[in-house]
Amino acid sequence: MDETQSGGIEHISFVYSIANRILHWIRAIVITGLVITGFYIASPFLSSGASSDELIYARWVSWHLVFGFILITAGLLRIYLFFFGPDSKSELNSLKDEFSLKSWIIQLKSYFFIGELLKKGMYGPLQFLSYTMIMFFVVLASITGLVLYIHVYHQGIGGMLYDSMRLVESWMGGLANVRLIHHITMWGFLIFIPIHIYMVIWSAIRFKHGGVDIMFTGYDYHLKKKENEEK
């Protein structure tokens, strides 16, 4: 059978460095952990007697804090890699599409099965905007989490950050608002994650490339179109 008729790989390229892939999965795991533990902290439901309730709650809080500090570290490293990492040139080139009306039209048309998706950098404009928004939520969740942290832990990191976080608390309108904003960021993650998974799979099928494989192998490949699809 002819290769064009049966498909096959048209070209393959290395897209994501191992550092970016590791950070991607670290953030995915810790955000999942933060959502689960955060739900429990907001509404404790485990009970096995008056004396042990406090220990159970403290254990969930401890895991939430561990996940939180891992997320802060991973977020800072990801921001650094965006500007200075091995993938930074391709990622920064995506900004050209972000401020190009033509690029927006091309991407939106491709999503409606009108033409192909052409990009100057690693991401299309809508993709870049959505990833920027989720990073914004990571930063917001981290800052509000630290504000809540310093009200419980007054030594060590809590002591060092106390004055600066109290200032942030004041800017946000008080501790109640900080808690609300922190809670809203969780719903931002919950909305983004299923949409992100769906769009990755949809994009891989729609544009016939290794969208699902990228975060495992680092490589993206584009399949040749079948002859009947090209006509």
N, C-alpha and C positions, 0 to 999 in steps of 0.2 A: 504493500500500500504506500502511496506517495506520502512523504513527510508532511507536506502542506495540508493534505486532506485529513491526515490522522492527528494533526496538531504537532506538539513537540515544543521544546524550549527555543525561543527566538534569541533571547540574550539574558545573561545573568550578571548581577552586580552586587558588590559588597556595600551594604547600606548602614547597618548599625554596629558600632564597636561593642566588644564584650562588656565594657564598663557600662554603657547605656542599657544593654540588655539586662545585666545583673540588677542595676538600679530600677529598671522597669518592674521586674518581678518582686524585688524587695518592697517597692511602694504598693504593688498590688496586694501582697500578703499583709503588710502592716495596716493598710487602709481597711481591708476586710476585718482584721483583728480589732481595729479601733471602732468600727461600726458595731460589731457584736458586743464588745465590752462596754461601749458607750450606751447602747440600749439598756444593758443590764444596770449600769450605774444610775441611769435616769429613772429606772423602775425596777428595783431589785425584786426578783421573784423566787430565789432559792431560799429555803428555810429548813433548818434542822435543829431548832432550839434556840433559846435566847442567847446563850453564850457563844454559839458558833456562828450566828448570823453575821456578827461584826467581822469575824475572821474571813468568812466567805466574801463579804463585800470588799474588804481590804485587799484580798487576793485579786479580785477583778480590777480594782483600782490600780494595783501594782502592774498588772499586765497592760492596762491602758496607758500608763506612764511609760513603760518600756517601749510599747509600740509608738507612742508619741515622739519620744526622743529619737527613735530610729527613723521615723518619718522626717523629722527636722533635719537630721544628718543627711539622709538620702536626698531631700529636697535641695539642700545647699550644694551638695555635690552635683546634682543634675543641673542646677543653674550655672555652676562653674563650667561644666562640660558643654553647655549650650554655647558659651562664649569662647571657651578655650580648648575644648576637647577635639578629638580626631574627626568627629562628625560636624563640628561647628560651622564649617564653611557651607556645607550643604543645607544645614538648618537655617543659618542666617540668610542664605539666598532665598529662602521661603518668604522673607519679608518683602521681597520685590513683588511677589504675587499678592501679598496681603493688601498692598496699596495700589493694585492695578484693577480697574473696573473690568478690563478685558479678561483677566484671569478669573475673576469672580463669575463672569458670564459663562466662560468656558467650563468651569467646574459645575455650575448649576445645570448647564445644558447636558453635560455628561451624565449627571445623576438622573436626568430624565431621558436617558438613552439617545441623546442627540450628540454624536461625536464622541471622541475620546478625551480623557483627562490629561492635559499637558501642563507640566510644572517646571518652574525654573529651579526650584530647590527640592528639598526632601518632602515637603508637605504642600498640599493645595491650600488656598486661602481659608476655606471653611474648616479644614482639618487643623490648620495652624491656629485659628481662632479658638477652636474647641480645646486644643491642648494648652493654649495660653490660659483659658478660663479655669481648667482643672488645676493648673499650677497656681493660679491665683487663690483657688480654694485651699490648696495645700498650705500656702503661706498664711492665709487667714486662719485656718484651723490651728496652725502651729503657734501663731501669735496669741490668739485667744486662749489656746491651751496653756501657754506659759503664764498668762495673766491669772488663770484659775489655779495654776500650780503654785504660784508664789503666795497665794492666800492660805495654803496648807503647809508648805515647806518653806521655812524661813531661814534655813542655813544652806551652805553650799551654793549650788546653782541658783536656788530660790533667793538666797540672800544677795547674791551678785546682781540678779535681775530685778530685785524688788522695786527700786526707785523708777527704773525705766518702764517696767510693766505697769506700775501704778499710774504713770503718765499716760500710757496707752489706754488704760482703763478709763481714765478721765476723758480722753478724746472720744471714746466710744459711748460715753454717756452713762457710765456706771457698770457695776458688776452684773446686774440683771441683763443689761443689753449684751454684755460680753458672753454670758451663758447662751442667750438667744442666738447670737451670731455663730457661736461655736456649734450649736445644734443645727442651724441652717446649713452650715458647711457639710455636715454629715448627709443631709438630704441632697446636697449638690453632688456628692460622691455616688449616692444611691441612684440618682437619675442618670449620671454620666456613664457609670459602669455598664449597664445593660445596653445602652445606646452604642457605646464604644465597641463592645463585643459584636453586636449586630452589624455595625458599619464595617468592621474589619472583615467579617465573613462575607458580607454583601459585596464589598469592594473587590475582594479576592475573586469572587465568582463573576462579577460584572466586568472587570477589567482584565481578568485571566492572568493574575500574577500571584506571587507568593506572599500575599498580605498576612496570612495567618502564620507562615513559617518564619517571617523576618525576626521576630523576637526570640526565636529558638536558635536559628542558625546565623543570623546577621545578614543573610543573602536574600535578595529579591530577584525573582525571575519572571519573565513575561513569556507566556505561551504564544505560539504561532496561531493565528486564526485559521479555522477550517475554511476550506474553499467555499462552502455553501454560505458561510457567515460573511465572507468578504463581498459576495455578490449582492 
